[in-house]
Amino acid sequence: MSSQDEQFRAAAPEPAASSADDGMTWWYRWLCRIAGVIGGMSCAFAGLWNCVTINPLNIAAGVWMMLNAFVLFLCEAPFCCQFIEFANAVSARADKLRAWQKAAFYCGMAVFPVMLSLTLTTLFGNAIAFATGVLYGLSALGKKGDAISYARIHQQQKQMDEEKLTGTLEGQA
């Protein structure tokens, strides 16, 4: 390896933190993955059903839903797409995304067909895909704090407010 390659690697930024460092528990990660797979199946079936019509907007929404199903399978369950060479690479890249990025992407892809054609098929077909985005969005918010730390913070704020109040009253006297 040349010295230029070594300098380039030293100057290159480190890759994003792996998904293990995002603060999600193992069961929540599996819940999101299972919701993604079920959402993909839901989008695929509803999209196919939506394409059986003569209305062009319904056909466009159905095709988009099937594309949404393909993306969900590709990102969340690459073993379902073993016949595609780049499936594992796409899945690894999707795992490096932050939770809020996945949430925005999944919710955005689920809302688009509903905006194209507002029918029960598009609503119910995209509901679980949207819920997958919501699950990732909730994980982006982080863990809920415990009651003891919140009580301690509240007590400290109360003491500071009382000290300010007594300081202003003593200053007036």
Disulfide bonds with the S-S distance in Angstrom:
none
